[in-house]
Amino acid sequence: MKKGIISREAFLVEAGQYITEYFEVTVQEKDELLVTFEQYIFGYSRLSPLIDDKEISDIRIVNHDNIRVKRRGKRIDAGIAFQSEKEYRQFIDYVATKNQVNISNMNAIQRFTDTESHPDFILRFTVSMPLVNTYKEPYLCIRKVPKDFPEMKELITRNMLDEETARLLVQRFRQGSTLICGGNSSGKTTLLNALKETLPDNMAILVAQQADELTTKFHPDMMFLHSLPGNGESQINYDLKNISIAGLTMDVDFFIIGEVKGSEALYLLNAAYTGQLCAATIHAPSADKAPNKLVDYAMYDSRYSRNELMKMMDCFQTLVFMENYQVKQIYAGCGWNEQKQDLMYERIQ
């Protein structure tokens, strides 16, 4: 089937014939077994219904009989469980094998992305093994990122922002660099995904990200690079810093970092300071706190003083704060105040 000699449908027909020939089961039992088999081969076994559910954004497995989900922003019990620790551990091994990931003791914490298994979602996995866990079972977290992400018009209907705010952000996004901040699952990536789709076709855009969360539907000149962490003894390692440095040599008009978490902040800041349009997301408790957070990251790999980096932050003309999938604050840059030795921002929304 993988070679294309037979189709998925034909493969499942053969599996059904095998069940009929070798197992004494009723028609209903055969159909149920075939569905379970299909989920195991092509999906993620017991988790497949949760992954298919469009109202669920996150899945967290604390142990084999404690599976939690986030449905419409609320964390609840998933209503399903693995039968035993052994079955759960076999499932973890299956997930790792399916995604060609090593989860040995040298790689006890792994992050990886599956972009192919599901037609509707990109699946971002984080797994930590008992070697680093307090308890003896693995932890598994899955973030579901919709492939058919909402555009600006749909975000308006979802009450993330109103039409006036949408027009303001689209206009400012094209005129100066933008920093979108907020907490976990606040809508930062969703807004950035929608905003970048409003950029004109004659702009060359590069997106650097740790996981494949930002994608495009229409833009003809948008490139995407993702980081590749080293595994075990492997010397192959491309982090966001490496990708950002390479990206700045690729003749782009707009540079985007999916989420700033480290020293890549310095190269984002340098790009914006030279006049290149940039955008990024970052964790911060409010819009006016976001510049300090970006500068903190930039200092990891910089010989600049903090004040010098803060002056460079003046190139970020728009700061947006997200909370509970809503635009809560928008600040406009007003320049560097030499007397106060600080950036000046004006709240415009």
N, C-alpha and C positions, 0 to 999 in steps of 0.2 A: 504494500500500500504506500509506504514512504517513497518507493521508486516510481509511483504513479501507474503501476501495472494494473492494480484494481482500485476502485473507488472506496471511500469510507463506507458508503451504503452497502456495497457488495461485501466488504469485510464484515460488517455487522450481520448481514444475512447468513454468512458462513458461521459466524459465532452462534447465531440462533439455531442453525441446523445442528451444530455440535452439542448445544444444550439439550435439544430434543433427543439426540441419539444416545447420549451418555448419562443423562440424569432423568430420574423418574419424577417429573414435576408437572403441575397443571399448566394450562396456557397462561393463567394469570401469574403464576410463580416464574414461568419462563420469561414473560415480559418484564417483570420486576428485576430479575437477575440480569437480563440484557441491558436494562437501563443503568444498573449499578456498574456493570462491566464497562459500558460506554463512558460513564463518568470517570471511572478509574483510568481508562486508557487515554481519553482525550481531554479530560478535565482534572479536577482535584478531589476525586472521591467524595467523601461525606460533605466536603465544603462546597461542592458544585452548586447546590441550591442557593447557598448564601452568596456566592459569587455572581450567580445569575440575577439575584434580586436587585433591582435598580434603586431601591430605597436604602440599601445598605452601602455605606461608604468605607467602613473599616471592619476588619475581623481580627480578634485577639484570642489566641489560644494560651491560656494560663497553665492548664494541664489537660490530660486526656479527657476528663469529664467536666471541664469548665471552659466553655467557649463563649466569648462575648462578642457582640456586634454593636456598631453605631448605626442606628436607623433614624433617619431624619434628624440627626444631631444628638439623639439620646442613646446612651449606652444601656443595653439590655442583654439578658441571657439569650443565646442563639436558639435554644430549644433542641439542640442536637449534641451528641458527644461520641467520642471514640469508645469502643467496648473495653479497651484495656490500654495500659501503658505500652505494651508490645505493639499493638496495632498503631498507636499514635507514633511511636518511634519508627516503625516501618513507613508510615506516611511521610515523616520528615525526611527519611532517606530517599523516598520516591520524589519528593519535591526537589531535593538537591540534585538528584540524577537527571530529572526532567529538564532542569535549568543549567546543567553542566557546572555545578558549584561544588566545591570541596568543603565539607564540614568536619574535617579532622580536628584534632586538638590544636593544631597550628592555625586553624581557621574557625575558632569557636564562635565568632560573631561575624555574620555575613549579611550583606545587603545586595539584592539583585532584583532585576525587573524582567517580567515576562510580557512581551508585547504581542505574542502570536496566539496564545491558547484560546483567548476569548474574543468574540467579534465586537463586543461593546466596551470592554475595559482593558486598560493597561494595569497589570498587577505588580505592585511594588512590595517585595518581601523583605522583612528583617527577621533573622532567626538567630537565637543565642542558645548555645548548647550547655548541658549540665556542668561542663568544666568551669564556666564562669557564672552559673546561676547558683543562687543560694539553695534552691530545691533541685531535685534530681531529674526533673523532666525538662525538655526543651521549651523555650518560649517561641511563638511564631506570631508575627503581626503582618497583616496584609492590608495595604492601602489600595483601593480601587479608584483608578483615574479614568473617567469617561473618555473614550476615543472621540465620540461626537460631542465635544465640549461646547457649552453654550456661548453664543456670540453676544455682543452688546445688547441687541434688541431683546434677547431672551433674558439677560440679566435684569433688564428693566421690568419685565413681566414677573420675574421672581422676587422683585422688591429689593434687590441688592443696591440699587440706586435709581434715581428718577431720570427723566429724559434730559433735564437741564444739566444735571451732574455728569451724565454720560457725555454730552456734547463738550462740556468743559474739560473732562479728562482726555478725550480723544484729541482735542485741540492742543492741550498742553503736552501730551505724549509725543506729538510730532515736533514740538518746538524746543524742548529741552529734556534733559535726563530726568528719569522718574524712579523713585524708590517707594516700593509698596511694603508695608510692614503690618504686623499683627501676630497673634498667637498661633498655636497649632490648629489646623482645620478651620481657619477664619475666613478663607476665600481668597487668599493672596494669589495663589497660582491660577485660580479660576479667572480672576480679574485680569491678570497679566496675559493669560492665554487669549482672552477676548480682545484686549487692547492691541496686541501685536498683529491681529488679523485686520486691523483698520489701517495698517501702514500701506502706502502706495506700492504698486508693483515695481516701480523703477528704483526701489531701495533694496540694496543687498543687506541681508540680515543674517547674523550668526547667533545661535543660541547654545550656550554652554550650561550643562546641568549634570547633577549627580545621578538622577534617575530620569527616565524618559517620560516626563510628565507634560512637558510643553511639546505640542505638535502643531501642524498647520493643515488647514483644509484646502486653501486656495492659493496661497502666495507662491509665485513661481521662483523666487530667489531667496529662499530661506534655508540655511544649513543648520544641522543639529549635531553637536558633539556631546558625548557623555563620558564621565570619568570611569576609569578602570582600576580598581584597587588591586594591589599585589596580593597574591594568595600563597601562604606558606613560604616556601623557599624561592618562589618566583620573583624575579627582579623586574618583571613587567609591572609598571605602575604609572598611570596617568591620572593625576588628581585635577581638581578644578583650576589649580594654579598653573599647571602645565598647559592645560587646554586654553586657559585665558591668554597666556603668553603667545601661544601659537595663533590664536584667533586674532590677535592684534596685528598680525602680519598678513592677513588674508583679504585685505581691501574690502572692508565692510562699511556700510553707512550707519548701521544700527547694531549695537552689541548688547546682548541680553545674557544675564546669568540667572538661572532658574531660582537658586536660593544661595545666598552668601552665608558661608559658615566658617571661613578661615582666611588664609593669606591671599586668596584670589581677590579679596576686597581691594588690595593695593593696585592691582592691574585694572580692575574696573574703574577705580578712582582716577588712575593715570589716563585711561582712555577718555573718560568724561572731561577731564581737565584740559585735554588737548582739543576739545571741541566736538568729539564724536558723540553722537546721541547714544545713550545707554539706559538700561532699565534693569531692575533686579528686585527680588523679594528678600526680606530679612525678618527675623524675629525681633520684635520690640514692643513695649507696652503702650506706646503712643507715637504719633507721627513726629513730634518734636524730639523724641528720644532716639529715633532711628539714625540720625547722623552720628551720634556718639557711638552707637553700636557698630556701625560700619567702620568708623575710625579705629575702634578697639581691634577689630579683625585686621585692618590694614597694618596696624603696628606690629603684628606678628612677624612681618617680613619686610620691615621698613627701617631706613635710617633717618627718615623725616621725624621732626618733633611732632607732638600732638597738635600744637597750634598750626603748624604748616599743613598737616593733613586736614584739619578742620577748615582752613582757608580754601583748600582744594574742594571741599564738600559744597562750596558755593555753586559749583556747576550743576548740582542736582536741584533743579528748579521746582520740582513738585514732589511732595511727600504725601503718601496716602496711608491712612490707618484703617485696617479691616477688623471687624469683630462680628462673630456670628453670621458670617456671609452677608454683611452689609458694610457699605462705605460709611465710616463714622466721622472721619476727619480728612480734610485736604488742606495742606499748607503750601504757600508759595514762597520761594526764596527771595529775600530782600537784601542779600549781600552780607559781607563781613564787616562787623562793627569793631573798628580798630581800638576805640576807647574801652569797650567792654571785653575785647578779645574773645568775641563769640559770634556765631552765625545768627542772623536775624531772619525770622520767618513770620509771615502773616497768615493767619487762618482765613481761608476763603470759602470754606464749606463746613 
